[in-house]
């Protein structure tokens, strides 16, 4: 009997690993519950990294805010994302790295949770590849397909990784 239970437990672990790889067995953030998952207090970085989409607000030189909904993943206590090197948000981060991050829906319209400020920085080629792997890992098959087609669209230096260190 014990052997059967161990075998069933191993099968369930394998299914969960496969499901995570395909992006199926993923916990969803609970925005109305303080701390996120089941009463366990998490940092703002962990809370935002668990969200499916966040709105990244960068600031122009004159101080006007420019919000952009994006995919984001957590890596080493920072939020990481990637973008085309010529995108406006990359230029604004290069000029001054002040950003605000808030959880949102696919289009960036319905926001929830606290808005958190932070400092963004552009990453080198190694850091950018690390970001690509983190995004692909978090978003499963959709993330991997997106990264694949991004590589087909042009050279690797066409995109750049961005790391956001949240304040507080």
C-alpha positions in Angstrom: 0.0 0.0 0.0 2.8 2.4 0.9 4.5 1.8 -2.4 1.3 2.7 -4.3 1.0 6.0 -2.3 4.6 6.9 -3.0 4.1 6.1 -6.7 1.0 8.3 -6.8 2.8 11.1 -5.1 5.7 10.9 -7.6 3.1 11.0 -10.5 1.5 14.1 -9.0 4.9 15.8 -8.7 5.7 15.0 -12.3 2.3 16.3 -13.5 2.8 19.5 -11.5 6.3 20.0 -13.0 4.9 19.4 -16.5 2.0 21.7 -15.8 4.3 24.5 -14.6 6.4 24.1 -17.7 3.3 24.5 -19.8 2.0 27.4 -17.7 -1.0 25.5 -16.4 -0.5 24.9 -12.6 0.3 28.4 -11.6 -1.0 30.1 -8.5 -2.8 33.3 -9.2 -2.2 36.4 -7.0 -5.0 37.4 -4.7 -5.1 41.1 -4.9 -7.7 41.6 -2.2 -5.9 39.5 0.3 -3.1 41.4 2.1 0.1 39.5 1.6 -0.9 37.5 -1.4 -1.0 33.8 -0.8 -2.9 32.1 2.1 -1.9 34.6 4.8 1.8 34.4 4.1 3.2 37.9 4.1 5.3 38.5 1.0 7.3 41.5 -0.1 6.0 43.9 -2.7 8.5 42.5 -5.2 7.2 39.0 -4.7 3.6 40.2 -4.9 4.2 42.0 -8.2 6.3 39.2 -9.6 3.4 36.8 -9.1 1.0 39.0 -11.1 0.3 38.1 -14.7 0.6 41.7 -15.9 1.8 45.0 -14.4 1.7 48.5 -15.6 5.2 50.1 -15.6 5.0 53.9 -15.5 8.1 55.7 -16.7 8.5 59.5 -16.6 9.4 61.9 -19.4 12.0 64.7 -18.8 9.1 67.2 -18.2 7.7 64.8 -15.5 4.7 63.5 -17.4 3.9 59.8 -16.6 3.7 57.2 -19.4 2.1 53.9 -18.3 2.8 50.7 -20.2 1.3 47.3 -19.4 4.0 44.6 -19.5 5.0 41.0 -18.5 7.2 40.9 -15.5 9.1 38.2 -13.6 11.0 38.1 -10.3 14.7 37.4 -10.3 17.1 38.0 -7.4 14.9 40.4 -5.4 14.1 42.5 -8.5 11.4 42.7 -11.0 12.8 42.0 -14.5 11.3 42.7 -17.9 12.5 43.0 -21.5 11.7 45.5 -24.3 12.9 46.6 -27.7 16.0 48.7 -27.3 14.5 51.6 -29.3 11.2 51.7 -27.3 10.2 54.9 -25.6 10.3 53.3 -22.1 13.9 52.3 -22.6 14.8 55.9 -23.6 13.0 57.2 -20.5 14.7 54.7 -18.2 18.1 55.7 -19.7 17.4 59.4 -19.0 16.2 58.8 -15.5 15.4 55.4 -14.0 12.5 56.5 -11.7 9.5 54.2 -12.3 6.2 53.1 -10.7 4.8 49.6 -10.8 1.2 48.4 -10.2 -0.6 45.2 -10.9 -3.1 45.4 -13.8 -5.1 43.5 -16.4 -4.0 42.7 -20.0 -4.6 46.2 -21.3 -3.4 48.1 -18.3 -6.8 49.5 -17.5 -8.0 47.7 -14.4 -5.3 48.2 -11.8 -5.3 46.7 -8.4 -3.0 46.6 -5.4 -0.6 49.3 -4.3 1.4 51.5 -6.7 5.1 51.0 -5.8 7.9 53.3 -6.9 11.4 52.1 -7.8 14.5 52.6 -9.8 15.0 50.8 -13.1 18.3 50.0 -14.9 19.2 48.6 -18.3 21.0 45.2 -18.3 23.9 44.0 -20.3 23.7 41.0 -22.8 24.1 38.4 -20.0 21.5 40.0 -17.9 19.1 40.3 -20.8 19.4 36.6 -21.5 18.7 35.9 -17.8 15.5 38.0 -18.2 14.4 36.1 -21.3 14.8 32.8 -19.4 12.9 34.2 -16.4 10.0 35.4 -18.5 9.9 32.2 -20.5 9.9 30.2 -17.3 7.1 32.2 -15.7 4.8 32.4 -18.7 5.2 28.8 -19.8 4.7 27.9 -23.4 3.4 31.3 -24.4 6.5 32.9 -23.0 8.8 30.5 -24.8 7.0 31.0 -28.1 7.2 34.8 -27.6 10.9 34.6 -27.0 11.4 32.4 -30.0 9.6 34.8 -32.4 11.5 37.7 -30.8 14.7 36.0 -31.7 13.5 35.5 -35.3 12.6 39.1 -35.7 16.2 40.3 -35.4 19.5 40.1 -33.7 19.8 39.5 -30.0 20.9 43.1 -29.3 17.6 44.4 -30.6 16.0 43.8 -27.2 17.3 44.8 -23.7 16.6 43.5 -20.2 15.4 45.9 -17.6 15.7 45.3 -13.8 13.5 47.3 -11.4 14.5 47.6 -7.7 11.5 48.7 -5.7 11.8 51.2 -2.9 11.3 50.1 0.6 
